[in-house]
Every structure is written in C-alpha cells, then in structure tokens.
Amino acid sequence: MYYKTDMAFYIDDLIELINHNQDTLNPEVRKKVIFCLLRLRGKNLIEPYKMIIFLMKLFNCKDKDLRKLIYKFILKDIKQINKDS
C-alpha cells in the first residue's frame, strides 16, 4: 500500500536530484530515477501537471533515448487524462 503523504518527500527529493544534477548524473542513474518517477506517476502518486512540467524541463537533456521515453510518456499521460475526464 502506498501512502501519498509519506511518498511526497521521497518524490520531491527525486525531482530535486534530477533538476540540480541533470547533466552531471550518470546517464543510467538518471534514466532509472526518471523511470521510477514515471512509475510513481502511473500509480497516481504524482499530480499530472507537476509531472508534465518536470518532464518538459528535461527536454534540454543530451540523452536522446531519455527524450524519446519522456515524449512517449507525456503523450500517453495526456491521452489517459483526457480519457478519464
């Protein structure tokens, strides 16, 4: 069972880690951390708006595979949000 209040600090720490160390992190570590955040968004533990804003900032990243992953996720998430509303 997931607890939103307990996970909020963890999620914020992961987002801050990526925001401040986007270019200096090992590409594999960066990709895994972002993948974890995507999974948490899939479990609805991160608000869609917050996640999309965070991911849009990562389009500056030099990692082409990561940009593809982010692009696909944003499209999928927006489609899911529109389908649910």
N, C-alpha and C positions, 0 to 999 in steps of 0.2 A: 504494500500500500504506500502511496506517495503522499506526502504532506506538503502542500503549497507553501506554507509559512516557513517550514524547515528548509525547503529547497530554494527559496528565494535568495538567501545569502550565497548559496553554492552557485546558483545561476549567475548572479551579479558578479561574483568573483571570476567565473569563467569568461564572461563577456569582457570584463575589465582586463583580464590577462591577454586576450586576443587584441583588444583595442590598443593597449600600450606596447605590446611586443609583436605586432603583426608581421613586421619584416625580419625580426631577429630570431623568432622561434624556428626550430627545426620544422621543415615542411610537413613531415609525418606527424609530429606532435600537434602542429596547428590544425592539420586536417582531422585528426582524431578528436580534438577538443570541439571543433566545429560540428563534427558528426554527432558527438554527444549532445550538443545543444539542439541539433536538428531532431534528434530522438526525443528530447525533452519537450520540444515544441509539438511533436507528434502525439505526445501524451497529454497535450494541452496544459502543460505546466508553465509555459511562457506565452504571454499575450502575443497575438499575431502582429500587431502594429510594432511592438518593441522588437520582435524578431526580424521583421522585414527591414526596419530602419538599420538595425545592426548589420544585417547581411548586405544591404546596399553599400555600406561603408567599405565592405571587403572586396568590392569590385576593383579597387585600386591594386589589389594584391597581384604579384607577378606570376602566381601559380595558376596556369591555365586550367588544369583539372579541377582545382578548387572553385574557380569561377564557373565552370560548367555545372558542378554539383550545386552551387548556390543558385544559379539561374534556374535549374530544373526544380529545385525545392521551392523557390519563390512562386513559380508558375503553378506548381501543384497545390501549394498552400492557398493561393488566391482562388483557384478553382474550387477547392474544398470549402473555403469561407463563403463564396457565392452560392454554392450548392446548399449549404446549411441555412443560409438566411432567406 
